[in-house]
């Protein structure tokens, strides 16, 4: 189950579970569109994997399977 992290690990932009602005790698490192498509060029600086749009968990599933509230912030490129 995806964590659905609440922020961009580079610029700390909020990325709520319903955001279409979130990008992830296979390890669920999470980035906003601006960082993912700009300075990161669709490549995760943590693992080197590609970045893909994060899927949106349906609202009715969030009650039972909530998104993570733990913010992760790393110095990315």
DAMOCOR-V957493 format. One record per backbone hydrogen bond with DSSP energy under -0.5 kcal/mol. NH is the residue of the N-H (numbers start at 1). CO is the residue of the C=O. If there is no record, write none. Layout:
# DAMOCOR-V957493
nh->(NH:NH)
co->(CO:CO)
This chain:
# DAMOCOR-V957493
nh->(8:9:12:15:19:23:24:25:28:31:33:36:37:38:40:41:42:43:44:48:51:52:54:57:61:62:62:63:65:68:71:74:76:77)
co->(13:30:8:6:16:31:52:29:25:23:21:32:33:34:35:38:36:40:49:44:42:24:22:55:58:58:59:59:61:3:69:9:74:75)
